[in-house]
Amino acid sequence: MSDAPGAMVLIEPYAYRLGGHHQRTLLALAQARPGTVVIAPNGITRQAVAALREAKAHLITGAAGRRARLLLWVAGLLARLSWAGQRVFRSGRWPRAVRRCPHQITLVARCLVEAAALRTARLRSPGAGVVVILSASEALHGGAAVLGGLAHLRFVHERVTTEDAPLRLLGRLARRGEKQVIALCPTVAVREQVAQVFPGVASEVRAFAVDDGLRLTEGEREGGRAAFSIPSAEAAVCLVGGWWPHKDIDVIDAALGRLEEPLHLIVTGRPLDDTVLARWQSLPNVHLHTEPGPLSEPVLRLVYAAADAALVARHPGVGKESGLVMDAARYGVPLIVSDHDPDLTARLRDEPWARIFSAGDPASLASHLEDLVRQPLDLPGPGAPKVLEMWGAAEQAGFLATAARSLHGKGSGW
């Protein structure tokens, strides 16, 4: 298959994961641009395949071409080596430099996956007008462009792992490739981090999540309550997604123990801490409902539909985009959120559908949860996504096309 020149190519290394931000944005963009080429180098879920087929997208899994397949094979080998190393060296008795080695290998593996996908795009969709890596690595931006041989846009969601000396050397060797990419950062904080470490990489702030316009209906809200057996007169909040280090589960734990009003709490995701869940289950004013594991979109809608508010608690200084905040705005669900990110706090401060508590302060969170019991929040209106600068899929696709033209205008040939 060779797609027509000017087509949009979307590369999603995490398309194999069920649900979440990555799948939803991929599908929305493909639906907005019929004929989009989707490359899933690590595989893709069956649900996504069906949706892409309906959207008339061209799907490529794995890699095409000898060099691309070799890059992908080496990436898989390095990923397995990193996985083993993280388990061998996770003990604190190892020097910090040794414990960091597996994570450095992961960054190289991710770069090779991206390069394999870019080479596949060159072969299967020559002359593509827009090439976007939707979930790009935070490092080796130029390396992906040089090895892949293709200028592209790359969404950099966060910076978690910094480069040690060997990776910085690899980055310098591939510095010419940095002129062939534009890093799209979902928040101001992430852009500042990228610009500080990679001054040669052009970067812009652009929300990753897109608004599909599919707000919850009143019927869905009633169905969600029924699904979790929550009476309409009782308050409920949802805590969605795995308990990752940037989330402050401790402050939620302490706040729930302070409640003097009954509250339903719906917990979903993976990983979760069974010990903490057992403690919440025993609290006199908490009615716990759990739905572990990644959820399909229909089940996730039920969770949000059942809740009077979504709860987002992060540690101070976490500045990456919150898919849960974006979900609340696009579904039309009120929000209780920590003030961990000054930019996000400024956007939400005057919104009647959001309440902001002090990050790390369980008393502040408990007060807001009890207020929700006494007085429900307003539902976000249709304009809520724009408050967060979240655009529709067609608008996002148009932005990507414009950004790609500016990139090609700089001269992207090899």
N, C-alpha and C positions, 0 to 999 in steps of 0.2 A: 504494500500500500504506500503510495506517495501522495501526500496531501497537497492541496493547491497552495501556491505561494501566498504569503500574507496571512496564513492561518495562525491561530493561537495555540501554543503548546504549553500545557500545564504539567509540571513534574512534581509528583508527591511521593517522597520516599516512605511516608508513613500511611499510605493508602490501605495497608493491610490491617490497620487498627480499626476496631469497630467503634462507630460513633465519634463524637468529639468535633472540635473546631476544624481539624484538617479535612475530614470527610465532607462536612457541610459546605465549606467554602469551595472545595474542589467541584462538588456537584452543582452548586449555584452558578459558578462561573461557566461551567460546561453547558448548563441549560441556557444561559444568557447568550452564548455564542455557538449555535449549531455548527457541527463540523470541527469542533475543537479536538485537538490531539492530546490525549492524556497518556502520560508515561508513568507507570508504577513499577519502578525497578525492583522493589522488594515484594511485589504481589499486591493483591487488592481483595477486599471483602466481596462476597457474593452480592450483598445488598447494593453495594456501590456499582457493581457490574450491571445489574438490572437497571439502575437509575441512569447510568451513562448510555446504555442502549436506547432508552426512551428519549434521551436528549440528543440522539444521533451523533454522539461523540465517537472518535476513533481511539480505541484503547490498545495500548502496547504494554505488556507486562514483561519484566526481565529486561534484557538488553538485545540490541540488534547489531550485528557486525562483529568481526573477530576481536578487534581492539576493545570494543565496549564490553563484550562478554568476558574478556580477560580482566579488565578493570573491576568488573562486578565480582568475579571469582576471587580476586585478591582482597577486595573489600570484605567479602564474607569470611575469608580466612582470618583477616585482622580483627573482625568483630568477634569471632570465636576466641581468638587469643586474648582480646581485651576482657571478655566475659570471664575467662578462666583466671586472668591476672587479678581482676577485682576481687575474686574470692580468695585467692592465695595471699594477696597483700593487704587485705582489709584490716588486719590486726594492727593496733596502735604500736606494736613493737617494731614495725618496719619504719625506716626513715620516711619523712613526708615526700621526698623526691621519688622514692620507690613507689609509694602508694599512688602517686599521680601518674605514673607511667601508663597504666591501662587506659586512663582517660585520654592521654595524648594519642594513644593508638586508635581510640574511638574517633577522634577528630580526623585522623588520616583516613580511616575507613569511610567516614561520611563524605569526605572529599572525593574519594574514588567512586562511591555510588553516584554522586552528582555528576562526575565526569563521564561515567558510563551512560547516564541518562542523556546528557548533552550530546554525546557522540551518536546515540540512538536517534535523537531529534534531527541531527544533521543528515543522517542516512535516510530516515523514514519520512521526514517532513522538510525537505530542502527549501530554502527561501522563506521559512516561517517568519511572519512579521513580528510576533511576540513570543518570547520564550521566558517562562517564569518558573523558578523553583519555589514552590509554595511553603515548604518547611526546610529552609536552608541551614547549614551549619554556621556556627558563630565564628568560624576560623577558616583559614586557607581559601579565602574568596578568590584570590587570583589563581591559586592552584587549580580550582575547579574549572575556571575559564580556560587556562592554558591546556590542561589535559583533555578537557572536553572540546576545545577548539571552537567555542561558540559564545558570543556575547549574550548576556541574559540579565534579567531582573531576579532578585533573590530576597524573599521575606526572611529576615533575621529576627526571630521571636524573642530571643533573650541571649545574654552572655553568661554562661555558667562556668565553663572550663576555659581558663586562660592558657596561652601557649608557653611551654618551657623553651629553653634555648634551641633544641633541635628543630622544633616546629617553627620557631621564629626564623631560623635559617631557611627552611623550606619556603616560608612565606616571602622572604627577600628574593629568593631565586625565581619566584613566580610573580614578582611585583608588576611586571608589564601586564599581567592579566587583570590586575585590579582596575585598569582603565576600561575594561570590557564588561564591567558589572555595575549595577546600581543596587545598593542595599535598601530595601524598604523596611523600615522599623515601625512597629505598631504603636510605640509611645515615644514621647520626648526623651524619657530616661534611657531607653534602649539606644536611641539615635546618638545621644551624648556618649554612651559607652563605646559604641562602634566608631564614632568619629575620633575619639581619643586614642584608640588602639590602632585604627586603620585610617589614618588621615588621607591616604591616597584613594580610598574608596568613596565614590559619590554616594550620598545617603539622603533619604527623605523620610518624613513621618507619614505613615499611612496605616490606618486600621486594617487588620487582616480580616476580621469577621465581616460578613456582608449581611444585609437585611433582606430576607426573602419575603417579607410582608405577610408571613403566615402566623398572625397573632392568634393566641388562644381564644376560642369561642366560649360563650357562656355554657354551652352544652359540654364542652371539654372540661370546664371547671367543675361542673356537677359530676361528671364521670370520674374525674380524678379523685374527688372527695369520696365517692362511692368505692373506688378501687382500693383505697387505703382505709376505708371504714372510719372516716373522720367526719363527725357531725358538722353541719354548716355553721353552727353557732360557736364552734370552738376554733381557736387560733392554731395555725400550722406554719412552720417554716421548713425549707428544704436546704440541705447541705450536700451539694452535688460535687462529684469528682473525687479522685483518690487523694489520700492525705500525704501530700508531698511536702518537702522541707520548707517551702516558702509559705505554706499555710500554717496559721497559728491555731492548732487544735487545742493547745493548752489553755488559751484564753477562753475558748468555747467551753471547754471542760469546766473551768472555774466558774464561768457565768451561769451555766446550767445548774450548778450546785447552789447558786444564790436565789434561784427563782422562787417566788412565793405565789405565782399564778400558774395554773396548768397550761402546758404547751405541747402540741404534737410536733415531733421532729422527724423528718424523712431524710435518711442518710443513704446516699448511693455512691458507687464508685469502687475503685481498687487502686492501691491497697488501702485497707482499713485496719484499725487496731481493735481486735476482739476484746482485749482487756478493757479498753476505754468504753467500748459499746456496752459491755456488761455493766460497767459502773453507771452509765447513763440509763440503762434499763431499770436499775434499782432506785433511781431518783424519784421521790414522791410526786413531783410536779412535771415530770417528763414522760410523755407517751411516745415511745420510740418505734419507728417503722424503718426497716432496712431493706434495701434492694442492691445487694453487692454486685460488683462486676461492671464492666462497661455496658451501657444500655443502648438499645436501638433507638432511633428517633421517635417512634410512636410511644415507647415506654417512657422516654425522657419527657415528652410532652405531658404525659399523665402526671409525672412527678411535679413538674412546674405548675400544672393546672390545679393540683391539690393544695398548693401552698399559698398562704397569704403574703409571703415574702421569701425571697432567696437570701441566704446568709453567706457572705464572703468575708473571711477574716484572714488577713495576711500580716506578716511581720513588717515593721516599719522599714521603708526603703525599697521594698520590692516594687519595681517599676514596669514589669512587663504587662502586656495586655491580659486582662482577665476575661476568658471566654464566658465565665459565669455572669459577670456584669453585662457583657454583651447579650447573652441569652435573655437576661431579665428584661432588657430594653426591647429586644425584637419580639419576644413572646408576649410582652405586656404584663410582667410580674413585678410587684414592688420589690425594693431592695434594702437590705440592712448590710452596710459595708464599713470596713475599717478605713481610717484616714491614713493608710500606709503610703499612698501616692499623692503628693500635693496637687499634681495636675488633675487627676481624677476627682479628688475632693473638691477642687474649685469648680469643676463642671457640674457636680451633683449637689452642691451645697444648697441651692435654692429650689431644687426639684421636689415637688410635693409627694412624689412616689419613692423617694429615697431618704433613709435615715443613716447618719454617719456616726459611728462610735470611735472612741479613741483607741488606736491600735495598742494592743497589749494590756488593755484595761478591762478586766472582767466586770467590774461594777458598772462601767459605762455600757457595755454590751447587755448585761442583765436588765438594766433600766430600759433600754430600747426594746428588748424582747417583751418585757411586761407592758410597755406602752402599746405594743402591737396587740396584745391580748385585749386591752381596754378599748383601743381605737384603731381599727384597720387603716392601712395606708391607702391613698388613692392609687388607682391603676395607671401605669404609664400610658400616655396617649400615643397616637401614631407618629408624633414627632420625636419621641424619646430616642430612637437610634441616632438622629442627627445631633442630639446633645453630646453624644460620644463620638461624633464624626464617623459614624458607621454608615456606609453607603449601600445602595442597592447593587445587585449583581451586575446589571447593565452599566451602571455608573462606574463600578470598579473595573469592569472590562475595558471601558473607554479610557479610564485613567492609565491602565497598564499599556494600552496601545500608544498613548501619547508619550509615556515614559520611555517605551521601547524606541520610538522614533527619535527622541532626543539622544538615546544611547547610540543608535546607528549613525546619527548625524555627527558623532565624534570620530567616526571611522572605526569600524569593528572588524575589518578584515584581518586575516592572519597571513 
